[in-house]
Amino acid sequence: MATGDLKNNIQKLISNLKSMKCPHELNIDKVTLGDPTAYLSIYHYMLLEYSPKIAEQVLKAGVQLAGRNDRRFMEGVYKIMRDIFAYKPPVTIDKFFGTSFVERKVIMCSDMARLVREKHENLALFRAKKFTQSKYAGVGLRLPTSKLFVCV
């Protein structure tokens, strides 16, 4: 996502948060001032409350987020971004806690919202597919498999 259009990027973030049914309102004043506290409750919701499947992934990664101070919490979030979502944050933790790089913080939060939502959908689809296969396993039915055709 390109920088240079803060208003549009904020709208994209709001849209992503609405699609996740995030109960926390984005404080636009804090966001435009570069205040990092505007994002903390949103990251908490995305990674611990939005989906039990995502929270389970966080737990499996061995990252403790609950009960941490703001800096330790964000260090864990950055680790999750890298390890679980293969996402390279556009700002360092030190820059995140500063008041500059406003638009990059918005873009990072918007990207994470999208990635968390996609990961949740993929995990739900995987588990539904796994359930369907195990449901038919004992019945003696074979699930249709795709066939590979090779053209010579």
VMD Tcl script that draws the C-alpha trace (Angstrom):
set ca {
  {0.00 0.00 0.00}
  {1.44 3.34 -1.00}
  {1.84 6.26 1.33}
  {0.65 9.76 0.60}
  {-3.08 9.45 1.18}
  {-3.60 9.30 4.93}
  {-7.35 9.90 4.77}
  {-7.89 7.01 2.33}
  {-5.68 4.66 4.37}
  {-7.63 5.52 7.53}
  {-10.87 4.73 5.68}
  {-9.43 1.37 4.60}
  {-8.46 0.63 8.20}
  {-11.94 1.53 9.43}
  {-13.46 -0.69 6.73}
  {-11.21 -3.61 7.72}
  {-12.10 -3.17 11.39}
  {-15.83 -3.08 10.59}
  {-15.51 -6.30 8.61}
  {-14.00 -7.87 11.74}
  {-16.81 -6.42 13.88}
  {-14.25 -4.71 16.09}
  {-16.00 -3.20 19.14}
  {-13.21 -0.65 19.67}
  {-13.60 2.68 17.93}
  {-10.60 4.08 16.14}
  {-9.74 7.43 17.69}
  {-9.03 9.45 14.54}
  {-7.54 12.35 16.50}
  {-4.98 10.09 18.19}
  {-4.24 8.32 14.91}
  {-3.55 11.54 13.02}
  {-1.27 12.71 15.83}
  {0.70 9.45 15.66}
  {-0.29 8.33 19.17}
  {0.53 4.60 19.44}
  {-2.09 4.00 22.15}
  {-4.78 4.37 19.47}
  {-3.76 0.95 18.11}
  {-3.14 -1.14 21.23}
  {-6.74 -2.16 21.92}
  {-7.22 -2.93 18.22}
  {-4.22 -5.26 18.09}
  {-5.42 -6.88 21.32}
  {-8.84 -7.49 19.78}
  {-7.40 -8.82 16.50}
  {-5.05 -11.32 18.09}
  {-6.84 -12.41 21.27}
  {-10.57 -11.73 20.96}
  {-11.60 -11.81 17.29}
  {-11.09 -15.50 16.72}
  {-10.38 -18.42 19.05}
  {-8.48 -19.99 16.13}
  {-6.12 -17.01 15.91}
  {-5.72 -16.89 19.70}
  {-4.80 -20.59 19.58}
  {-2.15 -19.85 16.94}
  {-0.73 -17.09 19.16}
  {-0.64 -19.49 22.10}
  {1.08 -22.19 20.00}
  {3.71 -19.64 18.96}
  {4.56 -19.21 22.64}
  {3.93 -15.47 22.67}
  {2.46 -14.04 25.87}
  {0.35 -10.93 25.14}
  {-2.09 -10.69 28.03}
  {-1.00 -8.76 31.09}
  {2.00 -7.09 29.46}
  {2.95 -3.45 29.42}
  {2.51 -1.61 26.13}
  {6.05 -2.10 24.87}
  {6.22 -5.82 25.73}
  {2.77 -6.30 24.21}
  {3.89 -4.73 20.92}
  {7.11 -6.76 20.94}
  {4.90 -9.85 21.05}
  {2.68 -8.46 18.28}
  {5.74 -7.86 16.09}
  {6.91 -11.43 16.72}
  {3.47 -12.71 15.69}
  {3.53 -10.52 12.58}
  {6.82 -12.06 11.52}
  {6.34 -15.68 12.63}
  {2.66 -16.43 12.06}
  {1.73 -13.99 9.30}
  {5.13 -13.67 7.54}
  {4.65 -9.89 7.59}
  {7.53 -7.47 7.89}
  {6.33 -4.42 9.86}
  {7.04 -1.15 8.00}
  {8.06 0.62 11.23}
  {10.31 -0.53 14.06}
  {8.99 -0.78 17.59}
  {10.84 2.39 18.56}
  {9.27 4.25 15.64}
  {5.87 2.77 16.49}
  {6.03 4.32 19.95}
  {7.06 7.70 18.53}
  {4.63 10.21 17.07}
  {5.98 10.13 13.52}
  {5.31 7.62 10.72}
  {1.56 8.12 11.13}
  {0.54 6.69 7.79}
  {2.81 3.67 8.03}
  {1.24 2.78 11.38}
  {-2.21 3.01 9.80}
  {-1.11 0.83 6.88}
  {0.46 -1.72 9.24}
  {-2.71 -1.98 11.33}
  {-4.87 -2.26 8.22}
  {-2.63 -4.97 6.76}
  {-2.75 -6.91 10.02}
  {-6.54 -6.69 10.15}
  {-6.72 -8.10 6.63}
  {-4.16 -10.84 7.37}
  {-5.88 -11.88 10.61}
  {-9.26 -12.05 8.87}
  {-7.80 -14.12 6.00}
  {-5.98 -16.45 8.41}
  {-9.19 -16.94 10.39}
  {-11.12 -17.81 7.23}
  {-8.39 -20.23 6.08}
  {-8.29 -21.96 9.46}
  {-12.08 -22.25 9.52}
  {-12.08 -23.68 5.99}
  {-9.29 -26.13 6.85}
  {-11.12 -27.37 9.93}
  {-14.41 -27.69 8.06}
  {-12.67 -29.68 5.32}
  {-10.94 -31.87 7.91}
  {-14.30 -32.48 9.65}
  {-15.97 -33.43 6.39}
  {-13.23 -35.89 5.52}
  {-13.31 -37.51 8.95}
  {-17.12 -37.63 8.85}
  {-17.08 -39.75 5.70}
  {-14.02 -41.82 6.63}
  {-15.92 -44.51 8.56}
  {-18.85 -44.77 6.16}
  {-16.90 -46.42 3.38}
  {-17.48 -43.52 1.00}
  {-14.67 -42.01 -0.94}
  {-14.37 -38.30 -1.26}
  {-13.93 -37.09 -4.80}
  {-10.35 -36.29 -5.62}
  {-9.14 -34.01 -8.32}
  {-7.45 -35.68 -11.25}
  {-4.32 -34.45 -12.87}
  {-4.25 -34.53 -16.63}
  {-0.96 -34.29 -18.41}
  {-0.91 -33.00 -21.97}
  {1.86 -34.25 -24.18}
}
mol new
graphics top color blue
foreach p $ca { graphics top sphere $p radius 0.5 }
foreach p [lrange $ca 0 end-1] q [lrange $ca 1 end] { graphics top cylinder $p $q radius 0.2 }
display resetview
